[in-house]
Amino acid sequence: MSTVISVENVSKAYRLGLIGGGTLHEDLTRWWARVRGRPDPFLKIGQKDHGNRDGETVWALRDVSFEVKQGEVLGIIGRNGAGKSTLLKILSQVTAPTTGQIKVKGRIASLLEVGTGFHPELTGRENIFLNGAILGMTKREIERKLDEIIAFAEVERYIDTPVKRYSSGMYVRLAFAVAAHLDPEILIVDEVLAVGDAAFQKKCLGKMGDVARGGRTVLFVSHNMAAVSALCSRGLVLDAGHVTLDASTDEAIRHYTDLRSELTVIALDQRLDRSGDGRIRFTAAWVEDANGNRAHTVASGQDICIAASYRAHGDAVRGSLVIAFSLKGPLGERISNLRADVAGFSWAQPPRVGEVRCRIPRLPLQPGRYAINAYAEINGCLADWVQDAGTLDVEAGDFFGTGRLPSRHTGALLIDQEWTLRSGAASAVCSNDSVRKASLT
Amino acid sequence: MKAREREELPSHQTRDEQWTLIIRPQRGWLDLRLDQLWRYRDLVMLFVWRDFVAQYKQTILGPLWHIIQPLLTTLTFTVIFGRVAQLPTDGLPQFLFYMAGTVIWSYFAACATTTSDTFIANAGIFGKVYFPRLVMPISVLLSKLISFAIQFGIFLALLLLFAVRGAPVRPNAWVLLTPILLLIMAGLGLGFGIIVSALTTRYRDLRFLVAFGVQLLMYATPVIYPLSAIPDRYRILIGANPMAPVIESFRFAYLGTGTVSMGHLFYSFGFMALLLFVGLLLFTRVERTFMDTV
């Protein structure tokens, strides 16, 4: 197998000071300040002015090197901000690396986001031509594949309707269909599988598999570990701009999951990867068992609390506070969002420093490691949001009172259920008094 | 900022591995990669066609707008500058005089203002796919050429009408220079536009300056007055404007009066070539990293 992509010591720096600019006036003022030896007047308070260029440089990628062989499906995983998107942008030539070089053999096509260049007023057929040409196909190539593309997208009946009348599903199907028929030697895919219905997603995965089996190479970037593990033969974990692991898919996913939970070792109030205006900040997040003790692990079916402490910036919190904890599963899938206001709780005069608890009776989760994102808003404005603020480790428990749980791979949620069975025709209407309750609790 | 390299290695260069693409930070100033543009010619044509088709969808009058706009402008000019201000028109019918100026000028103005927005208006698509960025401004030149052709057709029809009714118009052999005049205008519009577009990625202020500046430039160009009406000592100033010889030549070719010389046209052509060259240098510098600053 020959090497088709060789990435050699690629780094990419973004210079913050330059991005912040934008008007001639600011640049002139900044230049005038530098001439007089004054500090940059546009640096935000709290940012350090080192007096050299490094102070304004953020390395999105640092000395990244790897090779991809022909026919490989490489999964690239990493947290937000790890440099995945930057790497893909450099590979697809949207932006240039700062140092290093990349050698490529064959045509690259990237699906950074499908539907690029779709014009809402044009029909599906017209957009196929336009989008295909943008992605690098010639008109002849597109004409040859037109029928195939239309059939793959399942939009035969609407092909001469402007795409602005399309449902979002049809739109995405058409866009993906064009891209999937590019026949590139190397295909770069970023998170496209998050869209479309289940049947179409399956079709897309199938198409990507075909591409790979046809001897072509796929780079796949996703947060969806299930898709990565189903598709990829090799995994590359990026963290803070570095390649931290280049191994088999399973190892890479395990490494990534560990990486995610490592974060919680850093005290929550020290974390910088958060958003919001900072009127309040979470200082810690943890899980308690039924007795109110902090717990490393809890069991399915137990009563638990998810708790977090916060501190307000300044004297007091003015306005009503809403807290939410959202749960992410071991493969990064979203489980549920526990939102206080939706459940009927909010606090009009919250204290300056406080602890908030969300009690979950009979924890309806399968065993596994879940991540907790903490979210706070004041008067509808985001005040603090930290991903992976805490972890919730769940072990097997007796949720149903039967001592049994369904297989872990069938889904993360456990739902109370009542079953009935009665004789007669399948269409018989179920009436309440004929239900034989099989209470399982 | 550093930039990227994309080059096709010549096939005679035999190594054990044949790379088709090398992405590098730097690229020479003069490496403009115009050959890439040729590979994407289908895309240029599709953009032209898209602009034309999509522009007037869901409008009642549709492409008729191409005709209504210059006619109304000409009418306004005739009333304000011709009737009210009584500016001279070299003895030509006022309507034809202003129409000749408007048709020509609006092509240049449309090219300059639209191409100057290239990076900002297309940031969304440029941020996701690579294709030679010059495809965009070039497709703009061509799609504006369509509306120019329509307006030019109307102008010719009116010219014929006026000539039949005995107006003093004398089209002559300079008509053959029309393609050259178009080339100069397209080059000036493109050069001006891509220089501004390269600078707007950093300085958004320029966006506001462009529409306004092009309008001001019109008054420094003999669109609403003939060059002959300008006192001699100012004529050199107006003559320094590379658009002035183009408009005067056009009017001379189709209407028979105007102040023209081959020397002036050569000056315009040279100016255009220089502007375009500087524009291409700046544009290709910026296109490689502008996504980081937009």
Boltz contact constraints between the chains, C-beta under 6 A:
constraints:
  - contact:
      token1: [A, 14]
      token2: [B, 292]
      max_distance: 6.0
  - contact:
      token1: [A, 22]
      token2: [B, 204]
      max_distance: 6.0
  - contact:
      token1: [A, 23]
      token2: [B, 205]
      max_distance: 6.0
  - contact:
      token1: [A, 24]
      token2: [B, 203]
      max_distance: 6.0
  - contact:
      token1: [A, 24]
      token2: [B, 205]
      max_distance: 6.0
  - contact:
      token1: [A, 92]
      token2: [B, 130]
      max_distance: 6.0
  - contact:
      token1: [A, 93]
      token2: [B, 130]
      max_distance: 6.0
  - contact:
      token1: [A, 94]
      token2: [B, 127]
      max_distance: 6.0
  - contact:
      token1: [A, 94]
      token2: [B, 130]
      max_distance: 6.0
  - contact:
      token1: [A, 94]
      token2: [B, 291]
      max_distance: 6.0
  - contact:
      token1: [A, 95]
      token2: [B, 291]
      max_distance: 6.0
  - contact:
      token1: [A, 95]
      token2: [B, 292]
      max_distance: 6.0
  - contact:
      token1: [A, 96]
      token2: [B, 3]
      max_distance: 6.0
  - contact:
      token1: [A, 96]
      token2: [B, 4]
      max_distance: 6.0
  - contact:
      token1: [A, 96]
      token2: [B, 25]
      max_distance: 6.0
  - contact:
      token1: [A, 96]
      token2: [B, 288]
      max_distance: 6.0
  - contact:
      token1: [A, 96]
      token2: [B, 289]
      max_distance: 6.0
  - contact:
      token1: [A, 97]
      token2: [B, 25]
      max_distance: 6.0
  - contact:
      token1: [A, 98]
      token2: [B, 2]
      max_distance: 6.0
  - contact:
      token1: [A, 99]
      token2: [B, 25]
      max_distance: 6.0
  - contact:
      token1: [A, 101]
      token2: [B, 24]
      max_distance: 6.0
  - contact:
      token1: [A, 102]
      token2: [B, 23]
      max_distance: 6.0
  - contact:
      token1: [A, 103]
      token2: [B, 19]
      max_distance: 6.0
  - contact:
      token1: [A, 103]
      token2: [B, 22]
      max_distance: 6.0
  - contact:
      token1: [A, 104]
      token2: [B, 21]
      max_distance: 6.0
  - contact:
      token1: [A, 105]
      token2: [B, 19]
      max_distance: 6.0
  - contact:
      token1: [A, 105]
      token2: [B, 20]
      max_distance: 6.0
  - contact:
      token1: [A, 112]
      token2: [B, 128]
      max_distance: 6.0
  - contact:
      token1: [A, 113]
      token2: [B, 128]
      max_distance: 6.0
  - contact:
      token1: [A, 116]
      token2: [B, 125]
      max_distance: 6.0
  - contact:
      token1: [A, 116]
      token2: [B, 128]
      max_distance: 6.0
  - contact:
      token1: [A, 116]
      token2: [B, 129]
      max_distance: 6.0
  - contact:
      token1: [A, 117]
      token2: [B, 125]
      max_distance: 6.0
  - contact:
      token1: [A, 119]
      token2: [B, 50]
      max_distance: 6.0
  - contact:
      token1: [A, 119]
      token2: [B, 54]
      max_distance: 6.0
  - contact:
      token1: [A, 121]
      token2: [B, 54]
      max_distance: 6.0
  - contact:
      token1: [A, 121]
      token2: [B, 57]
      max_distance: 6.0
  - contact:
      token1: [A, 130]
      token2: [B, 46]
      max_distance: 6.0
  - contact:
      token1: [A, 130]
      token2: [B, 50]
      max_distance: 6.0
  - contact:
      token1: [A, 133]
      token2: [B, 42]
      max_distance: 6.0
  - contact:
      token1: [A, 133]
      token2: [B, 43]
      max_distance: 6.0
  - contact:
      token1: [A, 133]
      token2: [B, 46]
      max_distance: 6.0
  - contact:
      token1: [A, 134]
      token2: [B, 129]
      max_distance: 6.0
  - contact:
      token1: [A, 138]
      token2: [B, 42]
      max_distance: 6.0
  - contact:
      token1: [A, 139]
      token2: [B, 42]
      max_distance: 6.0
